[in-house]
Amino acid sequence: MPKGYWIARVDVTDMTPYKAYSDALDAVLGKYKGRFVVRGGKFETVEGTTRARHVVIEFPDMQTALDCWNSREYRDALAIRAPVTEADIVVIEGYEEPQP
């Protein structure tokens, strides 16, 4: 079964509440077995538009990724983040077919 991912591009306007969101997110991810593949870090935009921060979170499968996104626990964390960010986020299924 393919893994599920959250892919987020985020601009943060106030890091103090964002840190509180980040702490709350860590607790939620533990419950849903999410793990960071990318959490900020150095990047280079080679095409298109971008945001200041990039995050990729891996889940055991697509349904778990969606369940986490729709959970009450994440909604509570999102209420902390939303006022201090602009974000583009997708929940996407991983690829497990043969590679070239």
Phi and psi in radians as a Rosetta constraint file:
Dihedral C 1 N 2 CA 2 C 2 CIRCULARHARMONIC -1.116 0.35
Dihedral N 2 CA 2 C 2 N 3 CIRCULARHARMONIC 2.562 0.35
Dihedral C 2 N 3 CA 3 C 3 CIRCULARHARMONIC -1.263 0.35
Dihedral N 3 CA 3 C 3 N 4 CIRCULARHARMONIC 2.823 0.35
Dihedral C 3 N 4 CA 4 C 4 CIRCULARHARMONIC -1.948 0.35
Dihedral N 4 CA 4 C 4 N 5 CIRCULARHARMONIC 2.643 0.35
Dihedral C 4 N 5 CA 5 C 5 CIRCULARHARMONIC -2.382 0.35
Dihedral N 5 CA 5 C 5 N 6 CIRCULARHARMONIC 2.551 0.35
Dihedral C 5 N 6 CA 6 C 6 CIRCULARHARMONIC -1.759 0.35
Dihedral N 6 CA 6 C 6 N 7 CIRCULARHARMONIC 2.259 0.35
Dihedral C 6 N 7 CA 7 C 7 CIRCULARHARMONIC -2.073 0.35
Dihedral N 7 CA 7 C 7 N 8 CIRCULARHARMONIC 2.088 0.35
Dihedral C 7 N 8 CA 8 C 8 CIRCULARHARMONIC -2.213 0.35
Dihedral N 8 CA 8 C 8 N 9 CIRCULARHARMONIC 2.417 0.35
Dihedral C 8 N 9 CA 9 C 9 CIRCULARHARMONIC -2.106 0.35
Dihedral N 9 CA 9 C 9 N 10 CIRCULARHARMONIC 2.171 0.35
Dihedral C 9 N 10 CA 10 C 10 CIRCULARHARMONIC -2.388 0.35
Dihedral N 10 CA 10 C 10 N 11 CIRCULARHARMONIC 2.401 0.35
Dihedral C 10 N 11 CA 11 C 11 CIRCULARHARMONIC -1.885 0.35
Dihedral N 11 CA 11 C 11 N 12 CIRCULARHARMONIC 2.259 0.35
Dihedral C 11 N 12 CA 12 C 12 CIRCULARHARMONIC -1.949 0.35
Dihedral N 12 CA 12 C 12 N 13 CIRCULARHARMONIC 2.250 0.35
Dihedral C 12 N 13 CA 13 C 13 CIRCULARHARMONIC -1.721 0.35
Dihedral N 13 CA 13 C 13 N 14 CIRCULARHARMONIC -0.302 0.35
Dihedral C 13 N 14 CA 14 C 14 CIRCULARHARMONIC -2.586 0.35
Dihedral N 14 CA 14 C 14 N 15 CIRCULARHARMONIC 1.921 0.35
Dihedral C 14 N 15 CA 15 C 15 CIRCULARHARMONIC -1.265 0.35
Dihedral N 15 CA 15 C 15 N 16 CIRCULARHARMONIC -0.370 0.35
Dihedral C 15 N 16 CA 16 C 16 CIRCULARHARMONIC -1.133 0.35
Dihedral N 16 CA 16 C 16 N 17 CIRCULARHARMONIC -0.951 0.35
Dihedral C 16 N 17 CA 17 C 17 CIRCULARHARMONIC -1.158 0.35
Dihedral N 17 CA 17 C 17 N 18 CIRCULARHARMONIC -0.545 0.35
Dihedral C 17 N 18 CA 18 C 18 CIRCULARHARMONIC -1.110 0.35
Dihedral N 18 CA 18 C 18 N 19 CIRCULARHARMONIC -0.627 0.35
Dihedral C 18 N 19 CA 19 C 19 CIRCULARHARMONIC -1.115 0.35
Dihedral N 19 CA 19 C 19 N 20 CIRCULARHARMONIC -0.698 0.35
Dihedral C 19 N 20 CA 20 C 20 CIRCULARHARMONIC -1.106 0.35
Dihedral N 20 CA 20 C 20 N 21 CIRCULARHARMONIC -0.708 0.35
Dihedral C 20 N 21 CA 21 C 21 CIRCULARHARMONIC -1.063 0.35
Dihedral N 21 CA 21 C 21 N 22 CIRCULARHARMONIC -0.806 0.35
Dihedral C 21 N 22 CA 22 C 22 CIRCULARHARMONIC -1.026 0.35
Dihedral N 22 CA 22 C 22 N 23 CIRCULARHARMONIC -0.739 0.35
Dihedral C 22 N 23 CA 23 C 23 CIRCULARHARMONIC -1.119 0.35
Dihedral N 23 CA 23 C 23 N 24 CIRCULARHARMONIC -0.746 0.35
Dihedral C 23 N 24 CA 24 C 24 CIRCULARHARMONIC -1.144 0.35
Dihedral N 24 CA 24 C 24 N 25 CIRCULARHARMONIC -0.685 0.35
Dihedral C 24 N 25 CA 25 C 25 CIRCULARHARMONIC -1.081 0.35
Dihedral N 25 CA 25 C 25 N 26 CIRCULARHARMONIC -0.724 0.35
Dihedral C 25 N 26 CA 26 C 26 CIRCULARHARMONIC -0.962 0.35
Dihedral N 26 CA 26 C 26 N 27 CIRCULARHARMONIC -0.754 0.35
Dihedral C 26 N 27 CA 27 C 27 CIRCULARHARMONIC -1.147 0.35
Dihedral N 27 CA 27 C 27 N 28 CIRCULARHARMONIC -0.720 0.35
Dihedral C 27 N 28 CA 28 C 28 CIRCULARHARMONIC -1.132 0.35
Dihedral N 28 CA 28 C 28 N 29 CIRCULARHARMONIC -0.787 0.35
Dihedral C 28 N 29 CA 29 C 29 CIRCULARHARMONIC -1.072 0.35
Dihedral N 29 CA 29 C 29 N 30 CIRCULARHARMONIC -0.613 0.35
Dihedral C 29 N 30 CA 30 C 30 CIRCULARHARMONIC -1.024 0.35
Dihedral N 30 CA 30 C 30 N 31 CIRCULARHARMONIC -0.730 0.35
Dihedral C 30 N 31 CA 31 C 31 CIRCULARHARMONIC -1.139 0.35
Dihedral N 31 CA 31 C 31 N 32 CIRCULARHARMONIC -0.649 0.35
Dihedral C 31 N 32 CA 32 C 32 CIRCULARHARMONIC -1.755 0.35
Dihedral N 32 CA 32 C 32 N 33 CIRCULARHARMONIC 0.181 0.35
Dihedral C 32 N 33 CA 33 C 33 CIRCULARHARMONIC 1.030 0.35
Dihedral N 33 CA 33 C 33 N 34 CIRCULARHARMONIC 0.619 0.35
Dihedral C 33 N 34 CA 34 C 34 CIRCULARHARMONIC -1.471 0.35
Dihedral N 34 CA 34 C 34 N 35 CIRCULARHARMONIC 2.580 0.35
Dihedral C 34 N 35 CA 35 C 35 CIRCULARHARMONIC -2.456 0.35
Dihedral N 35 CA 35 C 35 N 36 CIRCULARHARMONIC 2.489 0.35
Dihedral C 35 N 36 CA 36 C 36 CIRCULARHARMONIC -1.283 0.35
Dihedral N 36 CA 36 C 36 N 37 CIRCULARHARMONIC 2.282 0.35
Dihedral C 36 N 37 CA 37 C 37 CIRCULARHARMONIC -1.747 0.35
Dihedral N 37 CA 37 C 37 N 38 CIRCULARHARMONIC -0.684 0.35
Dihedral C 37 N 38 CA 38 C 38 CIRCULARHARMONIC -2.343 0.35
Dihedral N 38 CA 38 C 38 N 39 CIRCULARHARMONIC 2.311 0.35
Dihedral C 38 N 39 CA 39 C 39 CIRCULARHARMONIC -2.475 0.35
Dihedral N 39 CA 39 C 39 N 40 CIRCULARHARMONIC 1.510 0.35
Dihedral C 39 N 40 CA 40 C 40 CIRCULARHARMONIC 1.301 0.35
Dihedral N 40 CA 40 C 40 N 41 CIRCULARHARMONIC -2.462 0.35
Dihedral C 40 N 41 CA 41 C 41 CIRCULARHARMONIC 1.579 0.35
Dihedral N 41 CA 41 C 41 N 42 CIRCULARHARMONIC 2.931 0.35
Dihedral C 41 N 42 CA 42 C 42 CIRCULARHARMONIC -1.192 0.35
Dihedral N 42 CA 42 C 42 N 43 CIRCULARHARMONIC 2.444 0.35
Dihedral C 42 N 43 CA 43 C 43 CIRCULARHARMONIC -2.612 0.35
Dihedral N 43 CA 43 C 43 N 44 CIRCULARHARMONIC 2.879 0.35
Dihedral C 43 N 44 CA 44 C 44 CIRCULARHARMONIC -2.361 0.35
Dihedral N 44 CA 44 C 44 N 45 CIRCULARHARMONIC 2.140 0.35
Dihedral C 44 N 45 CA 45 C 45 CIRCULARHARMONIC -1.407 0.35
Dihedral N 45 CA 45 C 45 N 46 CIRCULARHARMONIC 2.053 0.35
Dihedral C 45 N 46 CA 46 C 46 CIRCULARHARMONIC -1.828 0.35
Dihedral N 46 CA 46 C 46 N 47 CIRCULARHARMONIC -0.199 0.35
Dihedral C 46 N 47 CA 47 C 47 CIRCULARHARMONIC -2.868 0.35
Dihedral N 47 CA 47 C 47 N 48 CIRCULARHARMONIC 2.506 0.35
Dihedral C 47 N 48 CA 48 C 48 CIRCULARHARMONIC 1.387 0.35
Dihedral N 48 CA 48 C 48 N 49 CIRCULARHARMONIC -2.875 0.35
Dihedral C 48 N 49 CA 49 C 49 CIRCULARHARMONIC -1.660 0.35
Dihedral N 49 CA 49 C 49 N 50 CIRCULARHARMONIC 2.917 0.35
Dihedral C 49 N 50 CA 50 C 50 CIRCULARHARMONIC -2.608 0.35
Dihedral N 50 CA 50 C 50 N 51 CIRCULARHARMONIC 3.092 0.35
Dihedral C 50 N 51 CA 51 C 51 CIRCULARHARMONIC -2.237 0.35
Dihedral N 51 CA 51 C 51 N 52 CIRCULARHARMONIC 3.063 0.35
Dihedral C 51 N 52 CA 52 C 52 CIRCULARHARMONIC -1.329 0.35
Dihedral N 52 CA 52 C 52 N 53 CIRCULARHARMONIC -0.435 0.35
Dihedral C 52 N 53 CA 53 C 53 CIRCULARHARMONIC -2.331 0.35
Dihedral N 53 CA 53 C 53 N 54 CIRCULARHARMONIC 2.466 0.35
Dihedral C 53 N 54 CA 54 C 54 CIRCULARHARMONIC -2.263 0.35
Dihedral N 54 CA 54 C 54 N 55 CIRCULARHARMONIC 2.414 0.35
Dihedral C 54 N 55 CA 55 C 55 CIRCULARHARMONIC -2.441 0.35
Dihedral N 55 CA 55 C 55 N 56 CIRCULARHARMONIC 2.382 0.35
Dihedral C 55 N 56 CA 56 C 56 CIRCULARHARMONIC -2.235 0.35
Dihedral N 56 CA 56 C 56 N 57 CIRCULARHARMONIC 2.186 0.35
Dihedral C 56 N 57 CA 57 C 57 CIRCULARHARMONIC -2.094 0.35
Dihedral N 57 CA 57 C 57 N 58 CIRCULARHARMONIC 2.269 0.35
Dihedral C 57 N 58 CA 58 C 58 CIRCULARHARMONIC -1.750 0.35
Dihedral N 58 CA 58 C 58 N 59 CIRCULARHARMONIC 2.423 0.35
Dihedral C 58 N 59 CA 59 C 59 CIRCULARHARMONIC -2.171 0.35
Dihedral N 59 CA 59 C 59 N 60 CIRCULARHARMONIC 2.814 0.35
Dihedral C 59 N 60 CA 60 C 60 CIRCULARHARMONIC -0.990 0.35
Dihedral N 60 CA 60 C 60 N 61 CIRCULARHARMONIC -0.541 0.35
Dihedral C 60 N 61 CA 61 C 61 CIRCULARHARMONIC -2.849 0.35
Dihedral N 61 CA 61 C 61 N 62 CIRCULARHARMONIC 2.990 0.35
Dihedral C 61 N 62 CA 62 C 62 CIRCULARHARMONIC -1.071 0.35
Dihedral N 62 CA 62 C 62 N 63 CIRCULARHARMONIC -0.741 0.35
Dihedral C 62 N 63 CA 63 C 63 CIRCULARHARMONIC -1.096 0.35
Dihedral N 63 CA 63 C 63 N 64 CIRCULARHARMONIC -0.707 0.35
Dihedral C 63 N 64 CA 64 C 64 CIRCULARHARMONIC -1.134 0.35
Dihedral N 64 CA 64 C 64 N 65 CIRCULARHARMONIC -0.680 0.35
Dihedral C 64 N 65 CA 65 C 65 CIRCULARHARMONIC -1.058 0.35
Dihedral N 65 CA 65 C 65 N 66 CIRCULARHARMONIC -0.750 0.35
Dihedral C 65 N 66 CA 66 C 66 CIRCULARHARMONIC -1.214 0.35
Dihedral N 66 CA 66 C 66 N 67 CIRCULARHARMONIC -0.713 0.35
Dihedral C 66 N 67 CA 67 C 67 CIRCULARHARMONIC -1.055 0.35
Dihedral N 67 CA 67 C 67 N 68 CIRCULARHARMONIC -0.727 0.35
Dihedral C 67 N 68 CA 68 C 68 CIRCULARHARMONIC -1.099 0.35
Dihedral N 68 CA 68 C 68 N 69 CIRCULARHARMONIC -0.850 0.35
Dihedral C 68 N 69 CA 69 C 69 CIRCULARHARMONIC -0.995 0.35
Dihedral N 69 CA 69 C 69 N 70 CIRCULARHARMONIC -0.695 0.35
Dihedral C 69 N 70 CA 70 C 70 CIRCULARHARMONIC -1.557 0.35
Dihedral N 70 CA 70 C 70 N 71 CIRCULARHARMONIC 0.003 0.35
Dihedral C 70 N 71 CA 71 C 71 CIRCULARHARMONIC -1.246 0.35
Dihedral N 71 CA 71 C 71 N 72 CIRCULARHARMONIC 2.682 0.35
Dihedral C 71 N 72 CA 72 C 72 CIRCULARHARMONIC -1.069 0.35
Dihedral N 72 CA 72 C 72 N 73 CIRCULARHARMONIC -0.675 0.35
Dihedral C 72 N 73 CA 73 C 73 CIRCULARHARMONIC -1.080 0.35
Dihedral N 73 CA 73 C 73 N 74 CIRCULARHARMONIC -0.738 0.35
Dihedral C 73 N 74 CA 74 C 74 CIRCULARHARMONIC -1.268 0.35
Dihedral N 74 CA 74 C 74 N 75 CIRCULARHARMONIC -0.629 0.35
Dihedral C 74 N 75 CA 75 C 75 CIRCULARHARMONIC -1.014 0.35
Dihedral N 75 CA 75 C 75 N 76 CIRCULARHARMONIC -0.699 0.35
Dihedral C 75 N 76 CA 76 C 76 CIRCULARHARMONIC -1.120 0.35
Dihedral N 76 CA 76 C 76 N 77 CIRCULARHARMONIC -0.747 0.35
Dihedral C 76 N 77 CA 77 C 77 CIRCULARHARMONIC -1.132 0.35
Dihedral N 77 CA 77 C 77 N 78 CIRCULARHARMONIC -0.740 0.35
Dihedral C 77 N 78 CA 78 C 78 CIRCULARHARMONIC -1.054 0.35
Dihedral N 78 CA 78 C 78 N 79 CIRCULARHARMONIC -0.601 0.35
Dihedral C 78 N 79 CA 79 C 79 CIRCULARHARMONIC -1.068 0.35
Dihedral N 79 CA 79 C 79 N 80 CIRCULARHARMONIC -0.491 0.35
Dihedral C 79 N 80 CA 80 C 80 CIRCULARHARMONIC -1.328 0.35
Dihedral N 80 CA 80 C 80 N 81 CIRCULARHARMONIC -0.728 0.35
Dihedral C 80 N 81 CA 81 C 81 CIRCULARHARMONIC -1.330 0.35
Dihedral N 81 CA 81 C 81 N 82 CIRCULARHARMONIC -0.732 0.35
Dihedral C 81 N 82 CA 82 C 82 CIRCULARHARMONIC -0.915 0.35
Dihedral N 82 CA 82 C 82 N 83 CIRCULARHARMONIC -0.755 0.35
Dihedral C 82 N 83 CA 83 C 83 CIRCULARHARMONIC -1.179 0.35
Dihedral N 83 CA 83 C 83 N 84 CIRCULARHARMONIC -0.304 0.35
Dihedral C 83 N 84 CA 84 C 84 CIRCULARHARMONIC -2.051 0.35
Dihedral N 84 CA 84 C 84 N 85 CIRCULARHARMONIC 0.295 0.35
Dihedral C 84 N 85 CA 85 C 85 CIRCULARHARMONIC -2.474 0.35
Dihedral N 85 CA 85 C 85 N 86 CIRCULARHARMONIC 2.730 0.35
Dihedral C 85 N 86 CA 86 C 86 CIRCULARHARMONIC -2.047 0.35
Dihedral N 86 CA 86 C 86 N 87 CIRCULARHARMONIC 2.270 0.35
Dihedral C 86 N 87 CA 87 C 87 CIRCULARHARMONIC -2.503 0.35
Dihedral N 87 CA 87 C 87 N 88 CIRCULARHARMONIC 2.643 0.35
Dihedral C 87 N 88 CA 88 C 88 CIRCULARHARMONIC -2.101 0.35
Dihedral N 88 CA 88 C 88 N 89 CIRCULARHARMONIC 2.126 0.35
Dihedral C 88 N 89 CA 89 C 89 CIRCULARHARMONIC -2.383 0.35
Dihedral N 89 CA 89 C 89 N 90 CIRCULARHARMONIC 2.355 0.35
Dihedral C 89 N 90 CA 90 C 90 CIRCULARHARMONIC -2.196 0.35
Dihedral N 90 CA 90 C 90 N 91 CIRCULARHARMONIC 2.590 0.35
Dihedral C 90 N 91 CA 91 C 91 CIRCULARHARMONIC -1.883 0.35
Dihedral N 91 CA 91 C 91 N 92 CIRCULARHARMONIC 2.179 0.35
Dihedral C 91 N 92 CA 92 C 92 CIRCULARHARMONIC -2.411 0.35
Dihedral N 92 CA 92 C 92 N 93 CIRCULARHARMONIC 2.574 0.35
Dihedral C 92 N 93 CA 93 C 93 CIRCULARHARMONIC -1.454 0.35
Dihedral N 93 CA 93 C 93 N 94 CIRCULARHARMONIC 2.430 0.35
Dihedral C 93 N 94 CA 94 C 94 CIRCULARHARMONIC -1.257 0.35
Dihedral N 94 CA 94 C 94 N 95 CIRCULARHARMONIC 2.986 0.35
Dihedral C 94 N 95 CA 95 C 95 CIRCULARHARMONIC -1.883 0.35
Dihedral N 95 CA 95 C 95 N 96 CIRCULARHARMONIC 2.178 0.35
Dihedral C 95 N 96 CA 96 C 96 CIRCULARHARMONIC -2.237 0.35
Dihedral N 96 CA 96 C 96 N 97 CIRCULARHARMONIC 0.307 0.35
Dihedral C 96 N 97 CA 97 C 97 CIRCULARHARMONIC -1.415 0.35
Dihedral N 97 CA 97 C 97 N 98 CIRCULARHARMONIC 2.974 0.35
Dihedral C 97 N 98 CA 98 C 98 CIRCULARHARMONIC -0.975 0.35
Dihedral N 98 CA 98 C 98 N 99 CIRCULARHARMONIC 2.485 0.35
Dihedral C 98 N 99 CA 99 C 99 CIRCULARHARMONIC -1.586 0.35
Dihedral N 99 CA 99 C 99 N 100 CIRCULARHARMONIC 2.699 0.35
